[in-house]
Amino acid sequence: MIGKLFWIALTVVFTFGFIVLFENGPTDYVQNCQAEFAQVKTYFNTPPKKKADTSDKLQ
């Protein structure tokens, strides 16, 4: 069980690193990692927005 969690975590870390490298290149890698991590945090911390459904209104 711990071994599987280790490999999943390692895969997530290396995937994140590859995405940062692929999108931004090797220049300023640490700053790009911090910016990308902040973007991921805001993605998961924002509550979902519900669209207004006009069909439920009474007339």
KEROZA-220838 format. One record per residue: x, y, z of N, C-alpha, C in turn. Coordinates in steps of 0.1 Angstrom, whole numbers, plus 5000, padded with zeros to 4 digits. Atoms other than C-alpha are relative to their C-alpha. Layout:
N
XYZXYZXYZ ...
***
This chain:
59
500849885000500050005000500950135000 499149885000502850255009500850014987 499249995013504750154978499150064989 500849945010501750234956499850155002 500149854997501250574973501350074996 498749945003504950644968500150024984 499949995015504750564930499050104995 501049905005501550774926500550145003 499549874997503151064944501250044991 498849975008506351034924499550034985 500549975014504351024891499450144999 500649875000502351334901501150115000 498949904999505651524910500750014986 499250005012507451424878499150064988 500949955010504351504857499950155001 500149854998504051854872501350064995 498749945004507751914866500150004985 499950005014507451804830499150104994 500949905005504452024824500650145001 499449874998506252324838501150024989 498950005010509252244816499550014986 500650005014507152184785499450134997 500749875002505052504789500950125000 499249884998507752744800501550004996 498650025004511152604790500850005013 499150014989514252574812500450135007 499649874994514752944819499150035011 500849974988513553054854499149895004 500850124997512452704862499350015014 500550004987511952764899498850105001 501149905000509853084894498849954992 501250065008507752904867499349895008 500750104991507152614892499250065010 500749934990506052854918498750064994 501249945007503653034894499049894996 500950115004502252704881499349945012 500650054987501752574917498950095005 501049904996499952894926498749994991 501150025009497752844896499249875003 500750134996496952484906499250025013 500649984987496152594941498750084998 501249925002493652854929499049924992 501050085007492052604906499349915009 500750094991491352364934499350075012 500649934989490452634960498850084997 501149925003487852824941498749915000 501350075001484252704946499450004986 500650005014482352594915498950105000 501049905002480052854901498849934993 501150065006476552744893499450104990 500749925010474852884862498650035004 501449964997471553064867499149924991 501050085008468752834856498750084999 501249925002465953044842498749914999 501250095001463552744838499349975013 500650034986462952714876499250125005 500749894994461353054880498549994998 501550005001457653084887499650134993 500449885007455753324865498550025004 
***
